Every structure is written in C-alpha cells, then in structure tokens.
C-alpha cells in the first residue's frame, strides 16, 4: 500500500497512511512553531510570547521585593504569583490570560497618640507636663566646642 501526502491546516504535509508529519517548514522557509508538549510550551505561545516575558519580569520583581523585605526585617518574606487563563471556543480556541502578583508588605511602626479633651489627637499625654518643647531646627547650623 502506497502512502500519499495530505496537506492539513497549518501547511504541514502528513503521510495519510501513518499520520507522520513530513515537514515543519512554513511557506517562507522558516521553521514552524511546534505544537505544545508541555505547559511551559503553551505559556510561551500566549500573546505571541509576551505573556511569558511579562511573567518572567514580574517574578524577578517579586524576588527583589522579597529579598528587600527580608533584609529590612530579618523575617520570612512571602509572595504570590497567580496566573489565570480563560479558555473560549467558537470553532477556534481563544485564550485570555492575566496574572496577579502579591508582594510582601512592610509593616510600619505604630504611632502612639492620645486624645485631648476635644477628642483631637496629640502626641502628648493630656493633663501631664512635658520636659521638652519643640525645638526649632530651621535656622543655620552652628558647631559648639566641647
């Protein structure tokens, strides 16, 4: 039995007897992108590779944020990268992809304030004297000899 070539969608020549793909070259002579054999291959196809590039940049930024957080706090840094791909089909597959990055949050030091008789906030404890007032530091600096 003699195998005959069949051209299928995408321009591949296929042996109709065995199903073997005979060439993977586009009409312009360049290599065609092969079908995805892994999730990584699939990700590289989304948005013609831009989604993969943006994810990589986001991961680098997340890593830098986590290192900065650990350096500043000496506590465990946690982050999250969430990928979402919506699949649609109307004769062809349409994928809408997006991602979300959650970086570690630096905790800020708490402020201690008091409420006065008018319920306005103040840094001074009401009905208690203060040792020191506000010092003016807006003028020119002078050096003192010891």
C-alpha positions in Angstrom: 0.0 0.0 0.0 1.5 3.3 -1.1 1.2 6.3 1.4 0.0 9.6 0.0 0.8 13.1 1.2 -2.0 15.1 2.7 -1.8 18.8 3.4 -3.5 19.7 6.6 -4.4 23.1 8.1 -1.3 25.0 9.0 0.6 23.8 5.9 2.1 20.6 7.3 2.5 17.7 5.0 1.3 14.5 6.6 1.6 10.9 5.5 -2.0 9.9 5.3 -1.1 6.2 5.9 0.9 6.7 9.1 0.0 10.1 10.3 3.6 11.1 10.4 4.3 14.8 9.9 6.6 15.1 6.9 7.8 18.7 7.3 7.6 21.5 9.8 8.5 24.4 7.5 6.3 27.4 6.7 5.8 28.7 3.2 8.5 31.4 3.8 11.0 28.6 4.6 11.3 29.3 8.3 10.7 26.7 10.9 7.1 26.5 12.2 6.4 26.6 15.9 5.8 23.0 17.0 2.7 22.1 19.0 2.9 22.4 22.7 4.1 19.3 24.5 4.3 20.9 28.0 2.6 23.7 29.9 5.8 25.8 29.5 5.4 25.5 25.7 1.8 26.5 26.0 2.6 29.6 28.1 5.2 30.7 25.5 2.5 30.7 22.8 0.2 33.1 24.7 0.2 36.6 23.4 2.9 35.6 21.0 5.4 35.2 23.8 4.7 38.5 25.6 2.8 36.8 28.4 5.8 34.6 29.2 8.1 37.6 29.1 5.8 39.7 31.4 5.6 36.8 33.9 9.3 36.5 34.0 9.8 40.2 34.7 7.1 40.0 37.4 8.9 37.1 39.0 12.2 39.0 39.1 10.4 42.0 40.6 8.8 39.7 43.2 12.1 38.1 44.1 13.7 41.6 44.6 10.9 42.7 46.8 11.2 39.5 48.9 14.9 40.0 49.3 14.4 43.7 50.3 11.8 42.7 52.8 14.0 40.0 54.4 17.0 42.4 54.5 14.9 45.1 56.3 13.0 42.9 58.7 15.0 39.7 59.1 11.7 37.9 59.0 10.3 35.4 56.5 9.1 37.1 53.3 6.1 35.7 51.4 4.8 36.5 48.0 2.3 35.1 45.5 2.0 34.9 41.7 -1.4 33.9 40.4 -1.9 33.0 36.7 -5.4 32.9 35.2 -6.2 31.7 31.7 -9.7 31.9 30.4 -10.5 29.4 27.6 -13.1 30.1 24.9 -14.0 28.1 21.9 -16.1 29.2 18.8 -14.5 27.0 16.2 -11.1 28.1 17.3 -9.6 28.4 20.8 -9.3 31.9 22.2 -7.2 32.3 25.4 -7.4 35.4 27.6 -4.5 35.4 30.1 -3.7 37.6 33.1 -1.7 37.4 36.3 -1.6 39.0 39.7 1.4 39.4 41.9 1.3 39.9 45.7 4.5 41.2 47.2 5.4 41.1 50.9 4.1 44.1 52.8 6.5 46.0 55.0 4.8 46.6 58.4 5.0 50.2 59.5 5.9 51.2 63.1 2.8 52.1 65.1 2.4 55.6 66.3 1.4 56.4 69.9 -1.1 59.2 70.2 -3.5 60.5 72.8 -6.9 62.2 72.6 -7.3 65.5 74.4 -10.5 66.9 75.9 -11.8 68.0 72.4 -11.1 64.5 71.1 -8.3 65.7 68.8 -5.2 63.6 68.5 -1.9 64.7 70.1 1.4 63.2 70.8 1.3 64.4 74.4 -0.5 62.8 77.3 -3.3 65.1 78.4 -3.0 66.6 81.9 0.7 65.8 82.1 3.5 68.2 81.8 6.3 67.9 79.2 10.0 68.2 79.9 10.9 69.4 76.4 9.2 71.6 73.9 9.5 71.6 70.1 13.0 72.7 69.1 13.4 75.0 66.0 15.9 73.5 63.6 15.1 75.7 60.6 18.0 78.2 61.1 21.6 77.9 60.2 23.6 75.2 62.0 26.4 76.1 64.4 29.1 74.0 65.8 29.9 74.0 69.5 33.2 73.3 71.1 33.3 70.8 73.9 
